[in-house]
Amino acid sequence: MKKIFILLCLLLAACATDTLNQSNSADPTPVSASNRLLYKYEYSEMCRGCHTEIYEQYKDSMHANSFSNPIFNAQYFKEVVPRALKDSKFLADARKCLMCHSPVVYMNYSGLVSTPQQAANYESGVTCDFCHTLSGYADNGDYLQNPSGKKQGPLQNTTHHAEYSGFLQVGDYCGRCHNATSHNGLEVKSTFYEWQESSFGKRNLVCQECHMNKFGILKNGIAEFQSGVAAHLNIGSISVDQKKHDKLYTHAFPGAHSVSQLEDALNIEFRVGSRSADDKGRFAFGIFVNNERSGHKMPSGSSDLRFMWLSVTAKAEDGTQFPVTLLPKIRRGAVDYSVAGASPDDSEVLGNDVPLGSRLYRSVFVDAKGHQSLFHYDAVKNVFDNRLNAGEIRSEAFEIKLPKGFAGHITLSASLSYLAAPSSYAKHLDVPDFKPVTVASHKKIISLVANSATPRK
């Protein structure tokens, strides 16, 4: 067995050397800073032979496609790079984009990566070798990296070329890329801070426990993981048994771009008190919007783009639709960004994406002229944020206008929907529209009696 294992190591080392030699021949001369090292990373495809299941999960994830996806590519090369080429203050934005969406490219260039060809010289996306050789962060925010044959992992007592690292199991590991501040000093992504301030963060239920378990969410407040072997060392007829582990992390990384992660992420529930309308035919009810399952705000991430909305309908047994009104929460005269269509910019920003009068949950940034901006590098101020906090249960009040003396059954239907970005944003970048996702829905049939103060007709 010992001889077989040695043979395996030699074969794997030969594969690694061959992969590195191939990447060397394609490497351009990077724009180097005096103290900057040239980092050589192994390609993620190399991991596939032994970590087949993990690689299959990873290759379709947003981590693997964080740079190549059309939305990021369009925004980076059409919007950020042209600004950075004209105005040096946008260079910091461009570097931060690259740092998180393609860290291997970032680590090998000290200047602006301004063309897809430059980025193509290295593997893009958040790669296997980058994550498994990350040991921390420098004081200036740069990554502390040591690419080598030794790969950092969360499992102890492993064989092969892995060594244990507790850093992969802490929330800080994710924090660098899931927080972001623009060159104007605006916090445009705050998922990590939101988690830190939540009950999840306070009891140290880390990001990996939700986003790397087998469901991508907690089930009844518990994270469930797969078990088995992390690697299969099979070369020809040679096979080496690997240790089985009780806890294996999935590498699909489901999040805001995963329908399975969004569906049922929140709960909504009707709250009905009186079973009759008042003497003017007004019937009031409430809805609880529950974000207890999430360890951060909803929506989170790119808060300049993402939003949710709550829409409600009321229908009688004969199909008659009654108008439903969302009761206001802010002082009269102020711009209510929490109601679709109430802001003068909504017609241009939201278009027909959201039914008018719906309750909106969003963060609103404005540019130097005071207009709502979907591009954080143009924003100078955050003027509104009513997103749902982690663990929050929020009450929303509605009212139906009924015929006087109405009695009978009414079906109340509510849906909470999510959109990663409005169609106006997609049109501006010339990319396909995002599709809305129903996060939660609820239906309730109530029986109303006629108000005794009003004679029934």
SEGUDO-778764 format. One record per residue: x, y, z of N, C-alpha, C in turn; residue in one letter. Coordinates in steps of 0.02 Angstrom, whole numbers, padded with zeros to 5 digits, always signed. Layout:
% SEGUDO-778764
XYZXYZXYZa
...
This chain:
% SEGUDO-778764
+00042-00061+00000+00000+00000+00000+00043+00063+00000m
+00098+00061+00039+00142+00119+00042+00171+00135-00026k
+00191+00082-00063+00221+00093-00129+00169+00122-00177k
+00107+00097-00171+00054+00123-00215+00041+00197-00201i
+00041+00215-00137+00028+00285-00119+00084+00330-00145f
+00146+00308-00139+00203+00347-00166+00196+00356-00241i
+00176+00301-00276+00166+00305-00347+00112+00356-00365l
+00058+00355-00327+00005+00404-00338+00029+00475-00330l
+00067+00487-00277+00093+00555-00266+00137+00578-00324c
+00179+00532-00349+00222+00549-00406+00181+00566-00468l
+00129+00526-00480+00086+00538-00538+00050+00605-00532l
+00024+00619-00472-00011+00683-00461+00037+00742-00467l
+00097+00734-00442+00147+00788-00448+00163+00802-00521a
+00167+00747-00560+00181+00755-00631+00125+00793-00666a
+00062+00776-00647+00005+00812-00675+00008+00886-00659c
+00024+00901-00596+00028+00970-00574+00081+01008-00612a
+00140+00976-00621+00195+01009-00657+00176+01023-00729t
+00142+00974-00760+00121+00982-00829+00071+01040-00836d
+00024+01044-00788-00025+01098-00790+00009+01166-00782t
+00056+01170-00735+00091+01234-00724+00132+01253-00784l
+00165+01203-00816+00205+01219-00875+00162+01246-00931n
+00101+01216-00939+00056+01241-00990+00036+01313-00977q
+00021+01329-00913+00001+01397-00898+00059+01446-00905s
+00122+01423-00892+00179+01467-00899+00187+01490-00971n
+00177+01443-01018+00188+01460-01088+00139+01512-01113s
+00081+01516-01079+00030+01563-01101+00033+01629-01064a
+00073+01632-01012+00074+01692-00970+00105+01752-01007d
+00074+01810-01006+00106+01870-01031+00151+01899-00977p
+00186+01950-00993+00224+01985-00942+00177+02032-00907t
+00161+02020-00843+00113+02062-00809+00142+02131-00793p
+00097+02178-00782+00119+02244-00760+00137+02237-00687v
+00202+02237-00672+00224+02220-00604+00240+02281-00562s
+00223+02277-00499+00245+02326-00450+00309+02299-00419a
+00348+02343-00389+00414+02323-00363+00410+02268-00311s
+00358+02269-00270+00353+02220-00216+00301+02166-00231n
+00280+02162-00292+00226+02115-00308+00254+02050-00336r
+00230+01995-00308+00251+01929-00331+00209+01908-00391l
+00236+01864-00431+00198+01834-00485+00169+01768-00458l
+00104+01764-00451+00072+01707-00420+00052+01656-00473y
+00072+01594-00462+00056+01540-00508+00003+01494-00477k
-00055+01495-00506-00110+01455-00480-00125+01397-00527y
-00143+01341-00497-00164+01284-00537-00236+01294-00561e
-00251+01267-00619-00318+01274-00646-00367+01229-00609y
-00428+01253-00602-00479+01216-00565-00494+01149-00597s
-00488+01145-00662-00500+01082-00698-00455+01026-00672e
-00396+01045-00648-00350+00995-00623-00378+00958-00562m
-00421+00990-00525-00450+00961-00464-00503+00909-00479c
-00527+00910-00542-00585+00870-00561-00572+00795-00553r
-00513+00772-00569-00498+00701-00569-00512+00668-00502g
-00491+00700-00448-00499+00671-00381-00561+00697-00344c
-00582+00758-00360-00638+00789-00324-00696+00799-00373h
-00718+00745-00403-00767+00748-00458-00832+00781-00436t
-00861+00758-00381-00926+00785-00359-00919+00859-00341e
-00866+00876-00305-00856+00946-00284-00847+00990-00346i
-00808+00966-00395-00797+01006-00455-00862+01017-00493y
-00905+00966-00498-00968+00971-00534-01013+01023-00500e
-01011+01026-00433-01049+01077-00397-01020+01146-00412q
-00955+01151-00410-00920+01215-00417-00927+01245-00487y
-00921+01206-00539-00915+01233-00607-00976+01273-00630k
-01034+01258-00601-01095+01295-00619-01113+01349-00568d
-01070+01358-00518-01085+01407-00466-01069+01478-00488s
-01096+01526-00450-01081+01596-00464-01008+01612-00448m
-00977+01574-00404-00906+01585-00390-00865+01569-00453h
-00879+01513-00484-00841+01494-00544-00854+01543-00601a
-00914+01570-00604-00934+01613-00660-00939+01687-00641n
-00907+01705-00587-00914+01774-00562-00885+01826-00609s
-00838+01807-00650-00809+01855-00698-00839+01846-00768f
-00853+01784-00787-00876+01770-00855-00949+01784-00866s
-00988+01791-00813-01060+01802-00824-01071+01868-00861n
-01119+01869-00908-01127+01927-00952-01140+01993-00916p
-01175+01989-00858-01192+02051-00823-01129+02085-00796i
-01087+02045-00761-01026+02075-00735-00981+02099-00792f
-00972+02057-00843-00929+02075-00899-00951+02140-00931n
-01016+02148-00942-01042+02208-00973-01030+02269-00929a
-01045+02262-00865-01037+02320-00820-00963+02339-00812q
-00921+02288-00805-00850+02302-00794-00818+02335-00855y
-00827+02303-00914-00792+02328-00973-00827+02387-01007f
-00894+02392-01000-00930+02447-01033-00937+02508-00989k
-00936+02498-00923-00949+02554-00878-00889+02573-00835e
-00861+02523-00799-00809+02538-00751-00742+02555-00785v
-00720+02513-00831-00656+02523-00864-00653+02590-00902v
-00702+02608-00944-00699+02673-00977-00693+02732-00929p
-00727+02727-00872-00722+02781-00822-00651+02782-00792r
-00625+02722-00777-00558+02719-00747-00504+02744-00794a
-00513+02735-00860-00464+02758-00909-00464+02835-00915l
-00521+02865-00899-00527+02938-00904-00514+02974-00838k
-00530+02940-00783-00527+02972-00717-00497+02923-00667d
-00441+02941-00638-00404+02894-00594-00444+02876-00531s
-00493+02918-00512-00529+02902-00450-00571+02838-00458k
-00585+02818-00521-00623+02757-00532-00578+02695-00533f
-00513+02705-00530-00467+02648-00529-00480+02603-00469l
-00494+02634-00411-00507+02594-00351-00568+02550-00360a
-00620+02576-00393-00680+02535-00406-00663+02477-00452d
-00623+02491-00504-00605+02438-00551-00565+02384-00517a
-00519+02403-00474-00477+02354-00438-00519+02312-00391r
-00567+02343-00358-00609+02305-00311-00653+02256-00349k
-00678+02276-00407-00717+02230-00448-00676+02168-00464c
-00615+02179-00487-00572+02124-00508-00551+02082-00448l
-00538+02115-00393-00514+02080-00333-00561+02024-00312m
-00626+02036-00319-00674+01986-00296-00702+01942-00353c
-00708+01970-00412-00737+01931-00467-00685+01890-00505h
-00622+01906-00497-00570+01866-00529-00504+01875-00492s
-00499+01847-00431-00441+01860-00388-00374+01836-00416p
-00374+01783-00456-00311+01760-00486-00285+01812-00535v
-00329+01841-00574-00309+01895-00620-00285+01955-00579v
-00322+01971-00527-00303+02027-00484-00234+02018-00453y
-00219+01958-00430-00155+01945-00397-00096+01949-00445m
-00109+01943-00510-00055+01943-00559-00049+02008-00599n
-00090+02057-00582-00085+02122-00615-00087+02177-00561y
-00041+02223-00566-00043+02279-00519-00079+02339-00549s
-00089+02338-00615-00123+02394-00648-00194+02376-00667g
-00224+02418-00709-00293+02409-00731-00296+02354-00784l
-00339+02305-00774-00353+02256-00826-00409+02285-00868v
-00394+02307-00928-00441+02346-00967-00470+02309-01027s
-00446+02248-01041-00472+02210-01098-00485+02138-01077t
-00534+02105-01109-00546+02034-01094-00485+01991-01109p
-00444+02012-01157-00385+01972-01175-00334+01969-01118q
-00326+02024-01082-00281+02024-01025-00306+01974-00972q
-00371+01977-00958-00400+01932-00908-00395+01859-00929a
-00398+01847-00995-00397+01778-01020-00330+01744-01011a
-00278+01781-00992-00213+01750-00982-00210+01709-00918n
-00259+01717-00875-00263+01679-00813-00334+01652-00805y
-00342+01603-00762-00409+01577-00750-00450+01630-00712e
-00509+01644-00738-00551+01695-00706-00600+01662-00658s
-00640+01703-00626-00685+01678-00575-00649+01669-00509g
-00685+01643-00460-00655+01628-00395-00635+01555-00398v
-00571+01542-00406-00547+01475-00423-00534+01431-00362t
-00529+01366-00374-00516+01318-00321-00449+01333-00287c
-00397+01343-00327-00330+01352-00299-00324+01417-00261d
-00360+01469-00283-00358+01531-00246-00388+01522-00177f
-00448+01494-00173-00481+01487-00109-00443+01441-00061c
-00413+01389-00089-00380+01339-00046-00306+01353-00034h
-00285+01414-00053-00218+01438-00033-00222+01506+00000t
-00283+01527+00018-00293+01591+00052-00285+01582+00127l
-00240+01621+00156-00226+01614+00228-00249+01673+00269s
-00271+01728+00236-00293+01786+00274-00290+01849+00231g
-00293+01906+00264-00293+01970+00229-00240+02016+00259y
-00207+02053+00215-00156+02101+00237-00190+02165+00264a
-00151+02207+00296-00179+02268+00326-00209+02314+00272d
-00181+02312+00212-00207+02355+00158-00266+02323+00122n
-00287+02264+00144-00345+02231+00113-00326+02179+00062g
-00263+02176+00041-00242+02125-00007-00247+02055+00023d
-00247+02006-00021-00250+01937+00001-00181+01913+00023y
-00179+01873+00076-00118+01838+00095-00122+01769+00064l
-00077+01758+00015-00081+01697-00025-00014+01660-00025q
-00019+01594-00032+00040+01553-00037+00026+01493-00083n
+00016+01506-00148+00002+01450-00194+00059+01399-00192p
+00041+01336-00181+00091+01283-00178+00056+01217-00187s
+00092+01162-00179+00063+01096-00183+00018+01081-00124g
+00025+01117-00069-00016+01107-00010-00080+01148-00016k
-00137+01115-00008-00202+01148-00013-00234+01152+00056k
-00257+01212+00074-00290+01222+00138-00361+01194+00134q
-00383+01162+00188-00450+01134+00189-00479+01133+00260g
-00544+01120+00266-00576+01121+00332-00576+01053+00367p
-00548+01001+00334-00550+00934+00362-00483+00917+00395l
-00487+00886+00452-00427+00866+00488-00410+00793+00473q
-00347+00775+00483-00322+00707+00474-00336+00681+00403n
-00321+00723+00354-00330+00702+00284-00264+00676+00257t
-00269+00638+00202-00209+00614+00168-00197+00659+00109t
-00154+00636+00062-00141+00672+00000-00105+00738+00016h
-00122+00793-00018-00083+00854-00012-00121+00909+00025h
-00173+00891+00064-00212+00941+00099-00187+00951+00170a
-00195+01012+00196-00180+01025+00266-00236+01067+00296e
-00248+01056+00359-00305+01087+00393-00294+01162+00401y
-00350+01200+00390-00350+01272+00402-00417+01292+00431s
-00416+01318+00492-00478+01341+00523-00505+01404+00491g
-00464+01440+00452-00484+01503+00422-00543+01492+00373f
-00546+01434+00341-00599+01420+00293-00667+01412+00326l
-00668+01409+00392-00731+01396+00427-00756+01455+00468q
-00729+01514+00455-00751+01574+00492-00785+01622+00443v
-00829+01663+00470-00866+01711+00429-00820+01762+00396g
-00765+01779+00430-00719+01829+00403-00690+01807+00335d
-00688+01743+00323-00662+01717+00260-00703+01746+00201y
-00768+01752+00211-00813+01777+00158-00819+01853+00157c
-00801+01884+00213-00817+01955+00222-00786+02003+00173g
-00725+01988+00150-00689+02035+00108-00727+02050+00043r
-00759+02000+00014-00794+02011-00049-00868+02023-00042c
-00895+02012+00017-00966+02023+00026-00981+02086+00066h
-00932+02130+00066-00939+02200+00086-00903+02241+00033n
-00928+02300+00019-00894+02342-00030-00912+02415-00018a
-00861+02458-00027-00870+02531-00021-00845+02563-00085t
-00883+02609-00113-00865+02642-00176-00812+02695-00164s
-00787+02724-00218-00736+02776-00212-00765+02839-00179h
-00831+02844-00178-00863+02900-00143-00874+02886-00069n
-00851+02829-00046-00858+02812+00024-00925+02782+00043g
-00965+02765-00007-01031+02735+00006-01026+02660+00014l
-01058+02635+00066-01061+02562+00076-01114+02535+00029e
-01092+02499-00023-01138+02475-00075-01152+02401-00068v
-01113+02365-00031-01127+02296-00013-01109+02288+00061k
-01154+02258+00099-01142+02254+00171-01164+02188+00201s
-01166+02135+00160-01192+02071+00183-01155+02045+00244t
-01089+02052+00245-01049+02027+00300-01065+02066+00365f
-01069+02132+00360-01086+02172+00419-01157+02156+00443y
-01203+02146+00396-01271+02128+00414-01272+02063+00454e
-01232+02015+00430-01227+01951+00466-01197+01961+00535w
-01144+02000+00540-01112+02011+00605-01160+02039+00656q
-01204+02083+00635-01251+02116+00680-01313+02074+00695e
-01322+02020+00658-01381+01978+00667-01373+01928+00723s
-01427+01895+00741-01423+01842+00792-01381+01784+00767s
-01379+01774+00701-01337+01722+00672-01263+01737+00687f
-01244+01799+00675-01174+01819+00687-01156+01817+00760g
-01203+01838+00802-01189+01840+00875-01181+01770+00905k
-01214+01721+00875-01204+01652+00900-01156+01613+00855r
-01122+01650+00811-01069+01622+00768-01094+01566+00722n
-01155+01575+00696-01179+01530+00644-01155+01560+00578l
-01099+01534+00553-01062+01568+00500-01094+01557+00431v
-01070+01597+00384-01096+01596+00315-01096+01526+00286c
-01041+01489+00297-01032+01423+00268-01085+01374+00292q
-01111+01384+00353-01161+01338+00380-01226+01340+00340e
-01242+01398+00312-01302+01405+00270-01287+01392+00197c
-01236+01426+00171-01225+01427+00099-01182+01369+00074h
-01159+01326+00119-01120+01268+00097-01147+01203+00126m
-01209+01204+00153-01239+01141+00173-01277+01111+00114n
-01302+01051+00120-01328+01016+00061-01393+01046+00034k
-01428+01086+00075-01490+01118+00051-01478+01191+00032f
-01425+01221+00057-01413+01292+00044-01451+01337+00091g
-01493+01309+00134-01530+01347+00184-01533+01304+00247i
-01553+01334+00302-01563+01296+00364-01632+01264+00362l
-01636+01203+00386-01700+01168+00392-01717+01165+00466k
-01771+01200+00485-01791+01205+00555-01734+01231+00598n
-01697+01278+00570-01642+01310+00607-01579+01268+00611g
-01577+01213+00574-01519+01168+00578-01487+01161+00509i
-01420+01160+00508-01383+01149+00446-01370+01074+00438a
-01389+01046+00381-01378+00975+00368-01326+00969+00312e
-01278+00925+00323-01223+00917+00275-01221+00846+00248f
-01191+00839+00190-01178+00773+00162-01120+00741+00199q
-01115+00676+00194-01058+00640+00223-01028+00595+00169s
-00967+00572+00180-00934+00529+00132-00861+00547+00125g
-00833+00533+00067-00762+00548+00054-00757+00612+00014v
-00705+00650+00028-00695+00714-00007-00659+00705-00073a
-00624+00649-00081-00585+00638-00142-00585+00563-00159a
-00577+00551-00224-00571+00482-00249-00506+00478-00287h
-00457+00443-00260-00392+00437-00292-00390+00373-00334l
-00409+00380-00397-00410+00323-00443-00371+00341-00506n
-00318+00304-00518-00279+00313-00579-00269+00244-00609i
-00303+00232-00665-00299+00167-00695-00330+00114-00648g
-00292+00062-00635-00316+00008-00591-00297+00020-00518s
-00263+00077-00505-00240+00091-00437-00293+00132-00401i
-00311+00110-00342-00361+00145-00303-00339+00147-00230s
-00345+00206-00200-00327+00213-00129-00390+00234-00091v
-00408+00195-00041-00466+00212+00000-00454+00276+00038d
-00504+00320+00039-00500+00383+00075-00543+00381+00138q
-00525+00423+00185-00563+00426+00247-00631+00457+00235k
-00682+00429+00267-00749+00457+00263-00758+00512+00316k
-00794+00564+00296-00805+00620+00341-00880+00630+00352h
-00898+00650+00413-00968+00661+00430-00995+00726+00402d
-00950+00772+00386-00972+00839+00364-00933+00860+00302k
-00968+00861+00246-00937+00884+00184-00974+00947+00160l
-00936+00998+00142-00965+01061+00119-00980+01057+00044y
-01041+01079+00025-01056+01083-00046-01021+01145-00075t
-01004+01141-00139-00970+01197-00173-01014+01228-00228h
-01080+01221-00220-01126+01253-00267-01138+01326-00247a
-01126+01342-00183-01132+01410-00156-01197+01444-00176f
-01255+01414-00161-01318+01447-00180-01327+01513-00144p
-01353+01562-00179-01363+01629-00150-01417+01666-00187g
-01407+01731-00196-01459+01774-00225-01474+01759-00298a
-01430+01721-00332-01443+01704-00402-01470+01633-00408h
-01485+01601-00351-01511+01532-00352-01585+01532-00334s
-01626+01509-00380-01698+01507-00368-01713+01464-00307v
-01678+01407-00300-01690+01363-00243-01676+01397-00176s
-01629+01445-00177-01612+01481-00116-01664+01534-00100q
-01693+01563-00152-01740+01619-00142-01810+01595-00125l
-01832+01541-00158-01900+01516-00144-01906+01494-00071e
-01956+01519-00038-01969+01503+00033-01915+01531+00080d
-01875+01579+00055-01825+01609+00099-01857+01650+00154a
-01916+01679+00140-01954+01717+00189-02024+01688+00194l
-02059+01707+00246-02129+01688+00254-02173+01750+00255n
-02234+01744+00230-02283+01797+00238-02347+01765+00264i
-02383+01803+00305-02444+01776+00337-02493+01833+00349e
-02556+01821+00333-02608+01871+00344-02624+01877+00419f
-02640+01938+00439-02663+01951+00508-02730+01987+00501r
-02784+01952+00520-02852+01980+00513-02885+01984+00581v
-02909+02043+00597-02943+02053+00661-03019+02052+00652g
-03047+02110+00642-03119+02116+00632-03141+02078+00570s
-03202+02051+00572-03229+02014+00515-03284+02052+00480r
-03282+02118+00487-03330+02160+00451-03298+02226+00434s
-03323+02258+00381-03298+02323+00361-03328+02377+00406a
-03297+02437+00405-03326+02492+00445-03385+02522+00408d
-03415+02576+00435-03475+02604+00406-03463+02638+00339d
-03400+02645+00318-03384+02672+00252-03363+02618+00204k
-03368+02555+00225-03351+02499+00181-03277+02483+00180g
-03239+02509+00227-03167+02496+00229-03152+02436+00274r
-03116+02389+00246-03096+02329+00285-03020+02327+00290f
-02994+02330+00352-02922+02332+00363-02895+02264+00384a
-02835+02249+00361-02801+02187+00381-02726+02198+00377f
-02687+02152+00402-02615+02159+00400-02581+02097+00372g
-02517+02104+00357-02476+02048+00334-02410+02050+00373i
-02390+01994+00400-02325+01987+00431-02276+01963+00378f
-02220+01999+00370-02166+01978+00325-02108+01956+00369v
-02090+01892+00363-02045+01860+00411-01977+01843+00379n
-01924+01874+00405-01856+01861+00380-01814+01824+00432n
-01845+01782+00473-01809+01747+00525-01761+01694+00499e
-01772+01670+00438-01729+01616+00411-01663+01642+00384r
-01658+01706+00373-01599+01734+00340-01552+01766+00390s
-01486+01757+00379-01436+01785+00423-01412+01854+00402g
-01448+01886+00356-01430+01954+00334-01493+01988+00309h
-01486+02050+00288-01544+02086+00262-01570+02053+00199k
-01633+02066+00185-01663+02043+00122-01698+02102+00089m
-01679+02116+00025-01625+02084-00011-01557+02109+00012p
-01505+02070-00002-01438+02089+00018-01393+02092-00044s
-01327+02099-00033-01281+02101-00090-01281+02169-00123g
-01290+02171-00189-01289+02233-00227-01353+02272-00215s
-01354+02307-00159-01417+02338-00136-01438+02397-00179s
-01395+02421-00224-01416+02473-00270-01460+02446-00326d
-01460+02380-00334-01496+02348-00389-01555+02306-00366l
-01546+02267-00314-01594+02216-00295-01652+02244-00255r
-01711+02216-00266-01768+02237-00227-01820+02181-00224f
-01864+02187-00175-01921+02142-00168-01985+02184-00165m
-02041+02154-00182-02104+02189-00175-02159+02142-00152w
-02205+02171-00113-02262+02135-00086-02325+02160-00120l
-02361+02115-00153-02423+02134-00186-02480+02091-00160s
-02539+02122-00156-02597+02090-00126-02659+02100-00169v
-02700+02049-00175-02764+02054-00211-02820+02028-00166t
-02881+02051-00180-02940+02029-00143-02996+02016-00193a
-03027+01958-00187-03077+01938-00237-03137+01905-00203k
-03197+01924-00224-03258+01894-00198-03272+01827-00231a
-03322+01791-00206-03338+01725-00233-03358+01727-00306e
-03390+01782-00327-03413+01787-00397-03358+01813-00443d
-03297+01822-00417-03241+01845-00457-03230+01920-00456g
-03273+01956-00422-03265+02029-00418-03200+02045-00381t
-03160+02088-00413-03096+02109-00385-03105+02175-00347q
-03083+02176-00284-03089+02236-00244-03021+02272-00240f
-03020+02338-00245-02957+02375-00240-02926+02368-00171p
-02861+02354-00169-02823+02347-00107-02775+02406-00102v
-02776+02441-00046-02733+02499-00036-02682+02485+00019t
-02619+02501+00005-02566+02496+00055-02567+02559+00098l
-02574+02552+00163-02578+02610+00206-02509+02641+00216l
-02504+02708+00213-02438+02742+00215-02404+02735+00283p
-02336+02740+00279-02297+02736+00341-02255+02798+00354k
-02251+02843+00305-02208+02902+00314-02250+02965+00315i
-02218+03019+00335-02254+03083+00340-02275+03108+00272r
-02330+03144+00271-02357+03170+00208-02308+03220+00177r
-02299+03216+00112-02255+03262+00076-02187+03234+00062g
-02165+03184+00100-02099+03154+00088-02104+03103+00032a
-02047+03092-00003-02045+03041-00056-02045+02973-00024v
-02094+02932-00040-02099+02866-00010-02071+02814-00059d
-02006+02801-00052-01974+02752-00095-01998+02681-00082y
-02037+02671-00028-02060+02604-00012-02124+02585-00048s
-02151+02630-00088-02211+02616-00127-02194+02622-00201v
-02207+02570-00239-02191+02571-00311-02231+02625-00346a
-02194+02670-00380-02226+02724-00417-02230+02789-00380g
-02213+02789-00315-02218+02851-00275-02160+02898-00288a
-02103+02871-00308-02045+02913-00324-02048+02935-00397s
-02030+02999-00411-02033+03023-00480-01985+02985-00527p
-01935+02951-00499-01888+02913-00541-01911+02842-00555d
-01965+02820-00521-01986+02750-00527-02007+02731-00598d
-02039+02776-00634-02061+02759-00702-02002+02741-00746s
-01946+02776-00736-01886+02762-00776-01847+02703-00748e
-01842+02698-00682-01800+02646-00651-01837+02579-00650v
-01899+02578-00627-01936+02515-00619-01977+02497-00680l
-01997+02546-00719-02038+02532-00778-02101+02495-00759g
-02113+02439-00793-02171+02397-00780-02153+02334-00740n
-02095+02335-00709-02072+02275-00673-02114+02261-00611d
-02140+02314-00578-02174+02307-00514-02243+02338-00519v
-02295+02303-00495-02362+02334-00495-02364+02398-00454p
-02393+02450-00481-02397+02513-00445-02433+02505-00378l
-02408+02538-00328-02439+02534-00262-02414+02478-00218g
-02371+02434-00246-02344+02378-00206-02295+02404-00154s
-02289+02368-00099-02237+02384-00049-02170+02361-00076r
-02122+02407-00078-02054+02393-00102-02006+02388-00044l
-01961+02340-00048-01906+02335+00001-01842+02344-00039y
-01807+02400-00026-01748+02415-00066-01705+02467-00032r
-01646+02477-00061-01600+02529-00041-01593+02576-00101s
-01599+02641-00090-01599+02688-00145-01538+02734-00142v
-01499+02734-00196-01441+02778-00203-01458+02832-00254f
-01431+02892-00243-01442+02946-00291-01375+02974-00315v
-01376+03002-00375-01315+03032-00404-01310+03105-00382d
-01261+03140-00410-01248+03209-00390-01306+03256-00405a
-01350+03236-00452-01408+03277-00469-01470+03258-00428k
-01462+03209-00384-01518+03189-00342-01563+03137-00373g
-01544+03111-00431-01584+03059-00465-01562+02989-00442h
-01611+02944-00438-01595+02876-00418-01546+02845-00467q
-01494+02811-00440-01443+02781-00481-01438+02706-00468s
-01435+02667-00521-01425+02595-00515-01352+02576-00521l
-01309+02626-00525-01237+02613-00534-01200+02645-00476f
-01175+02604-00431-01148+02629-00368-01089+02676-00378h
-01053+02670-00434-00995+02713-00446-01017+02784-00465y
-01081+02794-00481-01107+02861-00494-01143+02890-00433d
-01156+02848-00384-01195+02869-00326-01154+02909-00277a
-01186+02959-00247-01152+03001-00197-01185+02996-00128v
-01246+02966-00126-01281+02963-00063-01332+02907-00063k
-01339+02875-00004-01392+02826+00006-01449+02863+00043n
-01506+02872+00009-01559+02913+00038-01615+02871+00070v
-01613+02806+00061-01668+02765+00086-01647+02692+00091f
-01669+02659+00144-01655+02587+00151-01707+02557+00199d
-01755+02521+00171-01806+02489+00213-01803+02413+00206n
-01746+02387+00186-01739+02314+00179-01752+02280+00245r
-01773+02218+00241-01790+02180+00301-01726+02158+00337l
-01720+02173+00401-01662+02152+00439-01664+02077+00452n
-01606+02048+00464-01602+01978+00481-01643+01964+00544a
-01686+01914+00540-01726+01896+00598-01788+01939+00609g
-01799+01989+00566-01854+02036+00577-01921+02008+00553e
-01973+02022+00591-02042+02010+00569-02075+02078+00564i
-02092+02099+00503-02119+02166+00493-02194+02161+00478r
-02232+02208+00505-02304+02210+00494-02321+02263+00442s
-02360+02244+00393-02383+02289+00341-02459+02295+00345e
-02486+02355+00337-02558+02367+00344-02590+02383+00276a
-02647+02351+00263-02683+02360+00200-02757+02374+00215f
-02791+02396+00163-02862+02412+00169-02898+02396+00104e
-02957+02367+00110-02998+02352+00051-03060+02397+00054i
-03080+02423-00004-03143+02463-00008-03197+02416-00034k
-03247+02403+00011-03302+02357-00005-03367+02395-00013l
-03414+02367-00049-03481+02397-00050-03511+02399+00020p
-03547+02451+00036-03576+02457+00103-03623+02397+00117k
-03615+02370+00177-03656+02313+00196-03635+02247+00167g
-03574+02245+00138-03552+02183+00106-03546+02127+00157f
-03568+02067+00136-03559+02006+00176-03543+01949+00128a
-03502+01904+00148-03483+01848+00105-03410+01830+00112g
-03387+01786+00069-03318+01762+00071-03273+01805+00026h
-03213+01819+00051-03163+01854+00011-03099+01813+00013i
-03068+01806-00044-03002+01771-00048-02948+01824-00051t
-02906+01824+00000-02847+01869+00001-02786+01830-00023l
-02751+01858-00071-02690+01826-00097-02632+01875-00093s
-02576+01852-00068-02517+01895-00063-02457+01858-00090a
-02413+01894-00123-02350+01865-00147-02293+01914-00135s
-02236+01887-00115-02175+01925-00106-02126+01904-00160l
-02106+01951-00203-02065+01936-00261-01997+01970-00256s
-01948+01942-00291-01879+01967-00290-01856+01976-00362y
-01818+02030-00373-01787+02041-00438-01715+02064-00427l
-01668+02031-00461-01597+02047-00451-01579+02115-00478a
-01615+02139-00528-01604+02207-00555-01662+02222-00602a
-01683+02285-00606-01739+02303-00650-01721+02296-00724p
-01772+02293-00766-01761+02285-00838-01725+02346-00867s
-01733+02405-00836-01698+02464-00861-01622+02456-00856s
-01600+02421-00804-01528+02408-00795-01504+02359-00849y
-01543+02306-00860-01524+02257-00912-01522+02289-00981a
-01571+02332-00994-01573+02366-01059-01512+02412-01068k
-01493+02447-01016-01436+02492-01019-01372+02454-01036h
-01364+02395-01007-01303+02355-01019-01309+02308-01078l
-01370+02306-01108-01383+02261-01165-01371+02188-01146d
-01402+02168-01090-01399+02098-01068-01471+02074-01059v
-01482+02008-01056-01551+01983-01046-01582+02007-00981p
-01647+02016-00982-01683+02037-00921-01677+01984-00867d
-01676+02007-00805-01679+01961-00749-01751+01937-00741f
-01759+01877-00715-01826+01850-00705-01846+01856-00632k
-01906+01880-00618-01928+01885-00548-01938+01816-00518p
-01927+01811-00453-01935+01748-00417-01985+01760-00361v
-02034+01716-00355-02081+01720-00299-02048+01691-00237t
-02034+01734-00189-01999+01713-00129-02047+01681-00079v
-02108+01708-00076-02159+01681-00030-02228+01699-00056a
-02277+01658-00038-02346+01674-00057-02392+01646-00003s
-02450+01677+00002-02499+01654+00052-02569+01672+00028h
-02616+01628+00043-02686+01640+00024-02730+01626+00085k
-02780+01668+00094-02825+01659+00151-02896+01677+00130k
-02943+01632+00145-03014+01645+00131-03046+01665+00197i
-03078+01724+00196-03110+01749+00257-03184+01761+00244i
-03223+01753+00296-03295+01763+00291-03313+01828+00327s
-03341+01875+00290-03359+01940+00319-03434+01944+00331l
-03451+01975+00386-03522+01987+00401-03536+02060+00389v
-03599+02076+00378-03617+02146+00366-03609+02186+00429a
-03587+02248+00422-03580+02293+00479-03649+02310+00506n
-03658+02299+00570-03724+02310+00601-03746+02383+00597s
-03697+02429+00589-03714+02500+00585-03742+02520+00518a
-03735+02475+00469-03759+02490+00402-03808+02437+00380t
-03870+02456+00365-03920+02406+00344-03897+02370+00281p
-03907+02304+00281-03886+02264+00223-03939+02270+00168r
-03918+02281+00108-03964+02286+00052-03981+02217+00025k
